[in-house]
């Protein structure tokens, strides 16, 4: 008997198929929004559909000469070579050998629209050589010794909205109650881990990918992690949420109107952006996509930071 399920592929015993969770591919992009390295998509390959991330964009092709050109993103109708990392291994074959198992489409996980199609060049061998190492001490044991439920509390909002102020008050309040915490602040992280990143859309995507992975490791250590980043894109906030178990990720929208955030402008950033000195500034010439289903929405015009911080603490400890 053969036990198989939806999406499985049967192959002859004498001609087994290769499987991988990373491969190099050529992609034709046909969405108005650009393809960005680090961003997550859904890949549909033959009978399988799994989550995928663009881990590297090697280059795009000049449409006239077909020569490779350096690129940080793919725009509408661009063709590029890239590396895809998948959430689970899939059976595949190079497109040159098998069109069914070598051709795929990419789907935007938010809009469910098809945004690109591609052809697999080859699998990456390193995918077969890296395995998850089982450890004797797990997250449950680490959380138990701390006597708390690990959480990732993700504060998002415009620059000047009050994210860092409220997150700092939340951490102080949790610490006073005996909780084990760590606050990841956007500005502070850019002094070290993310000092190599700028503020283009591509760099923002990578910035948030790294922070989400760090936050996940900290929750594995049993901590309550507070993340205070503008994090302007829904796609990346959704990708961060998907790293955590149900109920472990708490999205907190610090809701401050642009006019009010600009009026405060403690750091003078909006003034610089209006003068053209800070390109890609969120709210001025780069978009902010408000959360649609945040666990908490904090109205900074209606209540003080201390009151709002207590609301967050109550939500976490309830």
C-alpha positions in Angstrom: 0.0 0.0 0.0 1.1 3.6 -0.7 0.0 6.3 1.8 -0.3 9.5 -0.2 -2.1 12.8 0.3 -3.0 15.9 -1.7 0.0 17.5 -3.3 2.2 14.3 -3.2 4.0 13.2 -6.3 4.6 9.6 -7.3 7.7 8.6 -9.1 9.1 5.3 -10.4 11.4 3.5 -7.9 14.2 3.5 -10.5 13.9 7.2 -11.3 13.2 9.1 -8.0 12.6 12.8 -8.1 14.7 15.3 -6.3 13.3 17.5 -3.6 14.5 20.8 -2.1 13.4 23.8 -0.2 15.7 26.2 -2.0 16.3 26.7 -5.7 17.6 29.1 -8.4 15.0 30.3 -10.9 14.2 32.7 -13.7 11.1 34.9 -12.9 8.9 37.1 -15.1 7.3 39.7 -12.9 3.9 41.1 -13.9 2.6 43.0 -10.9 2.5 46.8 -10.4 4.1 46.4 -6.9 7.7 45.4 -7.3 9.3 42.1 -6.3 11.5 42.7 -3.3 14.1 40.4 -1.8 13.1 39.3 1.6 9.4 39.6 0.9 7.2 36.5 1.3 5.0 35.1 -1.4 3.1 31.8 -2.0 4.5 29.5 -4.6 2.4 27.1 -6.6 4.5 24.3 -8.2 2.6 21.5 -9.9 0.2 20.2 -7.1 1.9 21.9 -4.2 1.4 25.4 -2.7 3.8 26.5 0.0 5.1 29.8 1.5 8.3 31.1 -0.1 10.7 34.0 0.4 13.0 35.7 -2.2 16.3 35.2 -0.4 18.4 36.7 -3.2 17.9 38.7 -6.4 21.0 38.0 -8.5 20.2 40.3 -11.4 17.6 41.2 -14.0 17.9 41.0 -17.8 18.2 43.9 -20.2 15.1 43.4 -22.5 17.2 44.3 -25.6 20.5 42.6 -25.1 19.4 40.0 -22.5 22.6 40.9 -20.6 22.4 40.7 -16.8 22.0 44.0 -15.0 22.4 44.7 -11.3 19.1 45.1 -9.6 17.6 45.4 -6.1 14.0 44.7 -7.2 12.0 43.6 -10.2 9.4 46.0 -11.7 6.5 45.2 -14.0 7.5 43.0 -16.9 11.1 42.6 -15.6 12.8 39.2 -15.9 15.4 38.3 -13.3 17.3 35.4 -11.8 16.8 34.8 -8.1 16.9 32.3 -5.3 13.7 31.2 -3.5 13.6 29.7 0.0 10.5 27.6 0.7 8.8 26.7 3.9 8.8 23.0 3.1 10.6 20.8 0.6 8.9 20.1 -2.8 9.5 17.6 -5.5 10.9 19.4 -8.5 12.9 19.1 -11.8 14.7 21.8 -13.8 12.3 23.4 -16.3 14.5 22.3 -19.1 13.8 18.6 -18.2 10.2 18.8 -17.0 7.9 21.7 -17.5 5.3 20.5 -15.1 7.7 20.1 -12.1 9.9 23.0 -13.2 7.4 25.8 -13.8 5.6 27.7 -11.1 3.7 30.9 -10.3 4.0 33.3 -7.4 1.0 34.6 -5.5 0.7 37.6 -3.2 -0.5 36.2 0.2 -2.5 39.3 1.0 -4.3 40.0 -2.3 -4.3 36.4 -3.6 -3.4 37.7 -7.0 -0.8 36.0 -9.3 2.2 38.3 -9.4 4.8 36.3 -11.3 5.8 33.1 -13.0 9.0 31.3 -13.2 11.2 28.4 -14.3 13.5 26.4 -12.0 17.1 26.3 -13.0 18.4 23.9 -10.3 18.1 23.1 -6.7 20.6 24.3 -4.1 22.7 21.6 -2.5 23.0 23.4 0.8 19.3 22.8 1.3 20.1 19.1 1.8 23.0 19.7 4.2 21.3 21.9 6.8 19.0 20.2 9.3 17.1 21.4 12.4 19.0 20.3 15.6 16.8 18.9 18.3 17.6 20.4 21.8 16.8 18.9 25.2 15.8 22.3 26.7 12.8 23.7 24.8 10.8 26.9 24.9 8.3 25.4 27.3 11.0 24.7 29.8 12.5 28.1 29.4 9.1 29.8 29.8 8.2 27.7 32.8 11.3 28.6 34.8 10.4 32.3 34.2 6.7 31.7 35.0 5.3 33.6 32.0 3.9 33.1 28.6 6.3 34.2 25.8 4.9 36.9 23.5 6.0 39.1 20.7 4.4 42.5 21.1 4.8 44.4 17.8 4.3 48.2 18.0 3.7 49.8 14.6 2.9 53.3 13.6 4.3 56.5 12.0 7.6 58.1 13.1 6.7 60.3 16.0 3.5 58.3 16.8 4.8 57.4 20.3 5.8 53.7 19.8 9.0 53.9 21.6 7.6 55.9 24.5 4.7 53.5 25.0 6.8 50.4 24.5 9.3 51.7 27.1 6.5 52.3 29.6 5.2 48.8 28.9 8.6 47.2 29.6 9.0 49.2 32.8 5.5 48.0 33.9 6.2 44.4 33.1 9.5 44.4 34.8 7.9 45.9 37.9 5.5 42.9 37.8 8.4 40.4 37.7 8.3 39.7 33.9 11.3 38.9 31.8 11.4 41.2 28.8 13.5 42.7 26.0 12.7 45.8 23.9 13.9 45.9 20.3 13.8 49.5 19.2 14.1 50.5 15.5 16.7 53.2 16.0 18.8 51.1 18.4 18.9 48.0 16.2 20.2 50.1 13.2 23.3 50.9 15.3 24.4 47.3 15.1 22.6 44.4 13.5 21.0 46.4 10.8 23.6 49.2 10.4 24.2 48.1 6.8 20.6 48.8 5.7 19.1 52.0 4.5 15.5 53.1 4.1 14.5 52.0 0.6 11.6 49.6 0.3 14.0 46.7 -0.2 16.1 47.5 2.9 12.9 48.0 5.0 11.8 44.5 4.0 15.1 43.0 5.1 15.2 45.1 8.2 11.9 43.7 9.4 12.8 40.1 8.3 15.8 40.2 10.5 14.0 41.7 13.5 11.2 39.2 13.2 13.7 36.3 13.3 15.5 37.8 16.3 12.1 38.3 18.1 11.3 34.7 17.4 14.5 33.5 19.0 13.9 35.6 22.0 10.4 34.1 22.5 12.1 30.7 22.2 14.2 31.9 25.2 10.9 32.4 27.1 10.9 36.2 26.9 8.2 38.8 26.3 9.7 40.7 23.4 8.6 44.2 22.6 9.3 45.3 19.0 9.0 49.0 18.3 9.4 49.7 14.5 7.5 51.8 12.0 7.1 48.5 9.9 5.1 50.3 7.2 4.1 47.2 5.1 1.3 44.8 5.9 3.1 42.0 4.0 6.1 42.1 6.3 4.0 42.4 9.5 2.0 39.4 8.3 5.2 37.5 7.6 6.4 38.3 11.2 3.1 37.1 12.6 3.3 33.8 10.8 6.6 33.0 12.6 4.7 32.7 15.9 2.1 30.3 17.3 -1.5 31.4 17.6 -2.0 34.0 20.3 1.7 34.6 20.7 2.0 37.6 18.3 0.3 40.8 19.5 0.1 43.6 16.9 -0.3 47.1 18.5 -1.2 49.9 16.2 -0.1 53.2 17.7 -2.6 55.3 15.9 -1.4 58.9 15.5 -2.6 61.0 12.5 0.2 62.2 10.2 -0.5 65.8 11.0 -0.1 65.2 14.7 3.1 63.1 14.3 4.5 65.8 12.1 3.5 68.5 14.6 5.4 66.7 17.3 8.5 66.0 15.1 10.8 65.8 18.1 13.7 64.6 16.0 13.1 67.1 13.2 12.8 64.3 10.6 9.6 65.4 8.9 11.0 68.8 8.3 14.1 67.3 6.7 11.9 65.0 4.6 9.8 67.9 3.4 13.0 69.7 2.3 14.0 66.6 0.4 16.9 65.8 2.7 15.5 62.4 3.8 14.2 60.4 0.8 11.9 57.3 1.3 10.5 58.8 4.5 7.3 57.1 5.7 4.3 59.3 5.5 6.0 61.8 3.2 7.2 60.0 0.1 7.0 56.4 1.2 3.6 54.8 2.2 2.4 53.5 5.5 -0.2 50.7 5.4 -2.2 50.8 8.7 -3.0 47.4 10.3 -6.5 46.0 9.5 -6.8 43.5 12.3 -4.5 44.6 15.1 -5.1 43.1 18.5 -4.8 46.6 20.1 -5.3 50.1 18.6 -4.0 52.9 20.7 -5.4 56.4 20.1 -2.7 58.7 21.2 -4.9 61.8 20.9 -7.5 60.4 23.3 -5.3 59.0 26.1 -1.9 59.5 27.7 1.1 57.2 27.0 0.9 55.8 30.6 -2.8 54.9 30.2 -2.1 53.3 26.9 0.8 51.4 28.3 -1.4 50.0 31.1 -3.9 48.8 28.4 -1.1 46.8 26.7 0.0 45.3 30.0 -3.5 44.4 31.0 -3.9 42.6 27.6 -0.7 40.7 28.1 -1.3 39.6 31.7 -5.1 39.0 31.5 
